[in-house]
Amino acid sequence: MVLCLGIFAHATVAQKTDNAKTNTAAATTTAAAASINWNAVLKQTPEWYGSDEAVRVGDSVLLYQRETGGWPKNIDMTRVLAEREKAAIVRQKRETDSNIDNGATYTQLRLLARVFTARRRSRHARAFLLGLDYLLAAQYPNGGWPQYYPRLTGYYRHVTFNDDAMTGVLWLLKDVAAGDPPFAFVDAARRARSARAVEKGIGCILATQVVVDGHRTVWCAQHEEVTLAPAGDETTEVLNPSTEAVIATAAVPTR
C-alpha cells in the first residue's frame, strides 16, 4: 500500500519516463516510514522534529484528531497513508472515542508542540491548542479525568490512573503551565488554566487514596467519578494498586 502511493500520485504521467523516479521515491518513503514508529515518536533527536518527516507525521496526527480535540488510542500515526485511507480517517472526525488511555492525546500534543516549535506550521499550533482545550474541558470538578471524553459510559467515565492515563495528562499540563519550550507559544490564559488543573488533579489523587483501618494505603486502577470510591466491574480490576498515582503525587509539584 505504501509502495503504491508514489505511483498513484503520478498516474497521469507516462510510465516509461517516470518509472525510475517513482521507484526511487517509493523506496525513500518506505525507508523513512520504517525509521520510526509511534512508540518512539517522542524519543527522537531534537533535529528530527524539524525534519520533513516530522512534519509529515504531524500532519497525520492532525488527520486523526477528532472534532472534540482529542485522539483515539492504539493507532500508529507514523505510518504513511494512501489517499483513500486519509479520506476514510477524515470521515471519522465526529467520533466520540477521544481518550487518555495508553498514551492517547497527551502523546500527540507533545509531538505537535515539538514539531510546531521547530517548523512553525500554524496548523500544528491550532491542533495543539484544540487538544489542550479538550483536556481542560474533560477534567471533572473534583480534579480527576475520565478515561474517555465525552463518551462517559461504563468504565470510560471513571477517574483513571492505570496505563499512565492521569499522570500523563498531569505531566503535560505541568510543562504547559511552566511555559518553557516547546510550550512557549501557549498563551498565558491557557497556561494559567493548566496550572489550576494540575492543582486540582493532585487534590484528586490525594482524595482517592484508599484508607484501610484508618491508614492510607494504595490507589486503584480506576475510581468512581462522583464518590471517588474504588471502581470495578467485569472489565476493570478492584483494588489493583496503581503506582502511577503515587508517582504523580510525589513527582508533579504544585506551582
Secondary structure, 3 states (H helix, E strand, C coil): CCCCHHHHHCCCCCHHHHHHHHHHHHHHHHHHHHCCCHHHCCCCCHHHHHCHHHHHHHHHHHHHCCCCCCCCCCCCCCCCCCHHHHHHHHCCCCCCCCECHHHCCHHHHHHHHHHHHHHCCHHHHHHHHHHHHHHHHHCCCCCCCECECCCCCHHHHCEECHHHHHHHHHHHHHHHHHCCCCCCCCCHHHHHHHHHHHHHHHHHHHHHCCEECCEECCCCCEECCCCCCECCECCECCCCCCHHHHHHHHHCCCC
